Amino acid sequence: MRNIKLFESANHRFILLNESEPGEEDGVRSNQYLITHHNDGVLLDPGGFGVMPRVLAEMLRYVGPEQIKAIFLSHQDPDIVGGLSTWLELCHSPVYVSSIWIRFLPHYGLKDMARFIGVPNEGMDCEPSPDFKLKIVPAHFLHSEGQINVYDPISKILFTGDIGAAMLPSDKNEAFVDDFSAHIPYIDGFHRRYMCSNKAIRCWLDTIADLDIAMIAPQHGPVYRGNAVQDFLSWLKNLKCGIDLMQSGGRFSKED
C-alpha cells in the first residue's frame, strides 16, 4: 500500500507515502507520511533503514530532498529513527522530537545534533515555511514517555504515532478504517499492552478535544476516517491498559 493521497487541494497534500511490507519489518508494517504545502514538504516518521529507499522513491514524486523543511519523529523507536542518518545526508531540514529523547538519539550513530529541536512537554506550534502551519501535540506515555503527534489544520488530519496502531494479518491491506467494530480485534491487544494507562489516554483526549479531526493517521495500520474517528476515541476513553492491568510477577490482567 503506497502513495495514497489522504487529502489534496490546489496547494496542499497529505500523503501516505509507504506502508512497509510484512517481511521488511518482521511482520509489523509501518507508515511513513509526507505533507506538502506549495513547493515545500515535511516528513512524518520517515522509518527504519530498510524502508528508506522505497520512501524516498515515493517522496520524489512530489518533492526533492532540498524541499523538505522539517522531519518529525513521534518517538525514539528504531522503526522511526533507524534510517535517519541517511535522511540527514539528503535533507538539510531541522528534526523535531520530544526534548527527552535528544540525548538518546546519538546512540543511533547521529553525531551532529545541531539540527535537532527538542519539543517541550506542552508541545508547540510550528511553521516549517511561510504559511505552512502545523501543531505539535503532546501524547506522553502513549506508548513512549515522550511521544508527539502532528496536527495539520488544513487537511484536519492528526498524525498519532502509535496511537491507533493496528497489527494486521498479512492478507489484510486496507487503507482505511470504515467499520470500527470490525477493526477492534487488530488494535485491542496492542493498546492494552503498549499504552501506559487510562490516565495517560484521558490526558491526551483532553489535549486534542478542541481539534477538528477528519482523519487519524497512525504509524501502523490503516487510517481512521468518518465515523471511525469518533468511534476509536470513544473506545479508547474507557480502555484499561498498561499499569491499569499490571500485576506482580510480570503478569497482566485480561479483565476490562
C-alpha positions, 0 to 999 in steps of 0.5 A, a space after each residue: 500500500 503506497 502513495 495514497 493521497 489522504 487529502 489534496 487541494 490546489 496547494 496542499 497534500 497529505 500523503 501516505 507515502 509507504 506502508 512497509 511490507 510484512 517481511 521488511 519489518 518482521 511482520 509489523 508494517 509501518 507508515 511513513 507520511 509526507 505533507 506538502 504545502 506549495 513547493 515545500 514538504 515535511 516528513 512524518 516518521 520517515 522509518 527504519 533503514 530498510 524502508 528508506 529507499 522505497 520512501 524516498 522513491 515515493 517522496 520524489 514524486 512530489 518533492 526533492 530532498 532540498 524541499 523538505 523543511 522539517 522531519 518529525 519523529 513521534 518517538 525514539 523507536 528504531 522503526 522511526 529513527 533507524 534510517 535517519 542518518 541517511 535522511 540527514 545526508 539528503 535533507 538539510 531540514 531541522 528534526 523535531 522530537 520530544 526534548 527527552 529523547 535528544 540525548 538518546 538519539 546519538 546512540 543511533 550513530 547521529 553525531 551532529 545534533 545541531 539540527 535537532 529541536 527538542 519539543 517541550 512537554 506542552 508541545 508547540 506550534 510550528 511553521 516549517 515555511 511561510 504559511 505552512 502551519 502545523 501543531 505539535 501535540 503532546 501524547 506522553 506515555 502513549 506508548 513512549 514517555 515522550 511521544 508527539 503527534 502532528 496536527 495539520 489544520 488544513 487537511 484536519 488530519 492528526 498524525 498519532 504515532 502509535 496511537 491507533 496502531 493496528 497489527 494486521 494479518 498479512 492478507 489484510 491491506 486496507 487503507 482505511 478504517 470504515 467499520 470500527 467494530 470490525 477493526 477492534 480485534 487488530 488494535 485491542 491487544 496492542 493498546 492494552 499492552 503498549 499504552 501506559 494507562 487510562 490516565 495517560 489516554 484521558 490526558 491526551 483526549 483532553 489535549 486534542 478535544 478542541 481539534 477538528 479531526 477528519 482523519 487519524 493517521 497512525 504509524 501502523 495500520 490503516 487510517 481512521 476516517 468518518 465515523 471511525 474517528 469518533 468511534 476509536 476515541 470513544 473506545 479508547 476513553 474507557 480502555 484499561 491498559 498498561 499499569 491499569 492491568 499490571 500485576 506482580 510477577 510480570 503478569 497482566 490482567 485480561 479483565 476490562 
